[in-house]
Amino acid sequence: MAYLSINGLLQPVLITLLALVCARFFVRDTAASDTHEFAALDGLRGLLALTVFIHHSVYWFYYSRGQGWHGGDSVLYENFGQTSICLFFMVSGFLFGHKLLEARQKPLDWLRLYCSRLLRLGPLYFTVLLFILALITVKSSFTMHQDWHEFWTSLRHWLLFTIPSHADINGFPNTHVLTAGVVWTLPYEWYFYLCLPAVSLLLGSRSQTNPLPWLLISAACVLTFSYWGLDSTLLWGFVGGFVAALAIRHTELRRLLRGMNWVALACLIIGYTCFTTNEYYTRLLILTVAFTSIAAGTNLFGVLTSRSCRALSNISYGIYLLHGLVLYLTFNWVLSPETSIAMTEQQHVLLMIAITPVIVAISALSWHWVEWPAMQNTTKLARWLRSLNPPAPVVAPTSVDPSHSMSNNQPSQRTNELVEQRHD
């Protein structure tokens, strides 16, 4: 079984096929992706989350042997992490770039946008954080290993999506490894979201309400960049998504890009197999070509818009956040350290294939019980926040004939009803 090496091609193929089959059966509701204008991007997102798991499965092969947190010498497996994250950032850059461009005609509701982001990223993240705290409490024998100031400082960073750092909680070494380290991308996502009002000013996007408070928040975000501890190079992934959003607005170009399955596939293969970290910008350009083609409608011969990929897309955030916990529990609770060290490469690969259905199943449960219910409360949360600062009442003029006033009020009420329905 030498072909089942940890850096071989068979492992990602088998894990992907198994995950797609499991997602098809475990995730029943794909309506959120079915009606999406950019369904191919949804399918891409599901596969990207899976490649991040495959990337970290190799990391755990070395980490469980005390050889450090790394993935060996394979360019492909290293790019299952780096390139996939770059494409994740492109997805965010594209979707919100498209939203800002659309806001030139349809004013944007900033409060609702940020409520949707909080309810999309927050509930599962804080659920995972609770599990992390529980694990650390047990592993620490219910004993404090930090003074209270250090403990609350580290916990505060985690409560803020690891902004500005993923500090060790209660002195637990390498706390971030409990999530396979994936939390490092969340500050980048939030920084990008908070910069959107400033970008909207450059694009001429319109706002439903006074945009000044959001612009001030955005300006503060830009001015405090050094506090966030971010690598500015990685932010160019979001720019690549913006470029794609601009490109597909040209009808002829979009029509041309839509049928470029072979070109998109070739660019993805090159991006994953030919570049290292030192060649970030070259890889970014090639990935932008592939990504723009997919955003235009290229579905890689139907794979990205298949039911299985759409199902995997729904649980992509769960796969991304939860696979680290599954890996940690597997190598620290299910298996003994001696067993982990004694495992051959082939046994490790078989174990990763075996836990794939577990990760998909847990992610499906998190989607149905945590993520989707929270997302449905976006409008409710936005309305509640608005109720805390209601607009000043408008005093009706007293000199107008009552019957005339009533007839003028009816269209106004109808307009308000339509606005409320649109927000829903």
N, C-alpha and C positions, 0 to 999 in steps of 0.2 A: 504493500500500500504506500510505496514511496511517493506516488503521485499526489498524495494528500499532504503536501508540505504546507507550512504556515504562510509561505509566500507564493504559493502556486495559484494557478487560475481556477482550479476546480473548486476550491473553497468558496470564493465569492459567487460562483455560478450556482452551486448547490444551495447556499444560504439564501440567495435571491429567489430562486425558484420555490423553495420551501416557504419563504416569507410571503410570497405572492399567493400561493395556494392557501396558506393559513388566513391571510387577510381577507381573501374572498369569502371564507366561511365564518370568520369571527366578526367581521365588520359588515353589518347588514345595511346600514344607512349610509349611502354615498351621495345623498341629495345635495349636500353642500358643495360637492365637486361637480356633480352632473350638470348643474345650471351655471357653472362658472364660465365666464367668457374666455378664460385662458386655461382650459382644462389640461392641456399638455404640460403647463408649468406645475399644476398640482401633481400630476403623475411623476414629474421630475423630482419634486420635493420628497415624495415618498421613497424613491430610490436613493436619494442623497442621504436621508436619515439612516438607511440601511447600510450604506457604505461607511458611514461614521462608526457604526457598530462593528463592522468587519475590521476597520482600522484599529479600533481599540482592543479587539479580540487578540490581535498580534501583540499589542503592547502588554497585555496581561500574561502572555506566554513568557516574556522576559521578566516582568515585574514580579510574578509569583515565584521566580527563582532568585530574587534579590539582585537582579542585574540592572535595575533602574527602569525609569519610565520612558521607554523608547520602543520603536517598532522595527528595529533591525535596519538592513541596508536596502530594502526593496523600495524603489521609486514609486511603483504602483501603489503599494500599501500605504506609503507615507502620503501620497496624494489622495487616497481614499479619505483622508482627513483634511488636508490643506485645500485641495481643489474643490472638494465638496462644500467646505465652509465658504470658499469664494463664491461658489454658485448659489449657496443659501443667501449670502449678502446680495447677490444680483437679483434674486427673486424678490427680496424686500425692496431693493432700490427700484425695481421695475413696477411693482404693484403700487407703491406709494408715489412714484414719479408719475405713473398713469393717473392716479387720483388727483394729484396737483394740476396736471394738465387739463383734466376734465373740469376742475374747479374754475377754469377760466370762464366757463359758461354756467356751471352749476355750483353755487357757493358751497364752501366746505364748512362742516360743523366740527370745529376743532375739539370741543368738549367731548362729543360723541366718539371722535376718532381715538382720543386718548383713553376713554373708558373702554373702548373695544380692545385696545392694545393691553390694557391692564388686565382685563378679564380673559384675554387670550393667553397671555404669558404667565399671569400670576397664580391662578388656582392650582395648577399642576405643580408649578415650581415650589410653592409653599407647602404643598403636600409632600413633595420629595424632601424638602427641608425638614419637615417634621420627622420623617423616617431617618434622616441623617442624624438629627438630634437624639432620637431614640437609640440608634446604633452606637453613637458616641457615649451616651449615658451608660449603656450596658458594657461596652468595651472599657470604659473608665471605672468600672465597678462602683458606679454611683458616687464618685468622688470628684471634687473640684481640683483641677490641676493648674488653674490660673487664678489670679486675683480677680475680683468682680469687675474691675475696670477693664482689664484685658479681655475678659470673657464677653462683656457687653459690647466692647468695641468690635471684636471679631463677629459677634452675632449680628450687630447692626449692619456690617458690610454685607453679610449674607441676606439679611432682610431687604437690602437695597439692590438685590440681584448681583451681588459681589462687586458693587461699586464702592470704593475704588480697587478692592482686591478680594481674593478668596482666602482670607486669613484662616489659619488653623483654629478650630473651635475647641476650647477647653484643652489646648495643648495637644490635641489629637493629630499626629503627624500626617501630613498630606491629606487633609480633609477633602480637598477637591477630587481626590482619586475615587472617592465614594460615588461620584457622578462621572467617572472616567475623564474628569477635567473639562467637560463640555460647557460648564457654566461661564467659562471665559468669554464666550461670544455674546452673552446677554448684555453686558455694558455697551458693546458696539451697537447692538440693536437699539437700545434705549437712547444712546447718543444720537444715532441717526434719526429716531423718531422726534427727539426734542429739537433737532436742527431743521425739521421740515418747515416750520413757520418762516424762518429766514429764507429758505429756498423758495417758498411760495411767493415771497415778496419779489424775488428776482424773476419768477416765471409769470407774474401778473395774475396769480390765483386769487379768487374772491373768497370772502369769509361771510358766513351767515350772521356773525356777531362782530363786535369790535375786536380786531385782531391784535391790538396793542399789547394786552397781557401776554398773549402767546409769543409775540415777537420779543418781548422782554425776557421771557423764559429762554427762548432760543438764543438770544444774544448772550445771556449768562452762561448757557451751555457752551457756546463757542469760546468765550473768554476764559472758561475754567477747564479747557481741554487737558492741560497738564495734570490736573487733579485726577482725571479719570484713569490715567495710566494706560492709554491706548496707543497702539502702533498705527500712525497715520497712514502707512502704506496699505493696510488692510481695508481702510475706508474706501479705497478705489473700487472695491467690489460693488459697493452701492452705486458708484458713478457708472459702472458698466451697465447696471440695471436701468439707470436713468437714460443712458444712450439708447438702449433697446426700446424704452417707452417712447422716445422721440422718433426713432426709426420707423416703428410700425404705424405711426400716424399718417405716413405717406402710403396711399392706397397701392400704387404700382410696386413700390418696394416691398410692401407686405405680401402682395400676391407673388412676387418673385421668390421671397424667402420661404414662403409656406411649403414649397415642394422640395426643399433642399435636404432631404433625409440623409443622403450619403455624405454631403458636406458637413452637416451638423454632427453626424456620427464620427466622421474622420477627425473633426476638430476636438471632440470630446476624448477620443482615444489618444490623440497627440497631447492634449492637456493633462491627461492622467498618467502618461507613460514617459514623457520626454523631458519634463522640467522639474527642477528642484526649487527650493525656497529662494535661491539667489537669482532666479530667472522669473520673478513674480510678474513683472509688467508684460513680458513677452507672452507668458501663459495667459495673462488677463486678456490681452488682445484676441488671442485665438478662442478663448472661452466666450468672449463677448459675441463673436461671430456665431458660434453654436447657440448661445443663449438667445440671441436676437431672432434666429431662425425658429427656435422652439416657441418663443413668445408670439411669433407671427402665425403659428399654427402647425409647424412641423411636429409630428408626433412619433418620429422614429419608427415608421412603418406600423403604426397603430399601437405600439407598446405603451406609450405614455398615456393614452386615452382609454386603455383597456379597463375593464371593471376592477380587476385585481390591483392595478396601479392606483386607481382612484381610491379604492378602499385603503391601500397602504398610505396614501396621502393624508387621509383623515387622521390617521394615528401617527403621523410622522413626528410630531412634537413629543408624543409619548415615547416613541422609540428612541428619540434623541436624548431625552432626559432620564429615562428609566433603565436603559441598557447598562449604564455604569453600576447602578445598584445591583442588578441581576448578576453582573460579572463579579462584583465584590462579594456578594453572598455566596456565590458558587465556589469561589476560591478560598473563602475564609470560614464558611459555615458548613457548606455541603461537603467539601473536600478538606482533608487535613493538609497542612503545609507539606508534609512528607509525600503525600500522594501527588500534589501539584508539581513538586520538584521532579518526581519520578516519571511523570507523563512524557511520552514521546510526542513528536510533532504531530504524528497521525492521530494519536489519541486526543490531543488538544483540539485538532480540527474537528474530529467527530463530536467532541463535547460542545464545541461552538455550534455545530449543526443541531445538536440535540436541544440546546437552550433557545434556539431561534423561535420555535413555537411558543415558548414560555414568554419571551419578550413581546411577541406579537399579541398574545392573549392578554397580558397585563396592560399593554398599551391600548388595546381595544376596550378593556374595562375602564381605564382612565378616561378614554374619550367619551364613553356613554355616561359615566357617573360623575366625572369632574369637569372635563373641558367643555363639552357641548352644553350642559345645563348652565354653566357660567356665561358662555357666549350669548345665550338667549336673553340674558338680563342686561345687555348693553344699554338698550333704550331706557329701561327702568332706572338704571344707575344714573344715566345722563339727566333724566327728568328730575330725579331726586336732588342731584347736585344743583340743578337750576333752581329748584324750589327754595334752596337755602339763600339765594340772592335774587328774588323775583324782580322783574322790571317795574319801574314806577308806574302806577295806574294813570291812564289817560282820562282827563276830565272832559266829559262831553259838553259842548256848548249849549247854553240854556235858551238861546234865542231861536233855535231851530224848531220847526213844527214837529210835534211828536210823531205823527204818522209818517212824515218824511224821514225822520230819524230811524224809525223801526224798519222801513224799507231799505235804508242804507246799511243797517246792521246785519241783515240776513246774508248778503254776499260775504261780508267780513267773517261771520261765523263759519260759513261754508269753507272759506279759504283756510281758516285755522284748522278745521277738521281734515282738509286735504294735506296740510303741512304735517299734522300729527301722523296721518297714515303713511306719508312718505318716510317719516323718521322711523316708523316701525319696520 
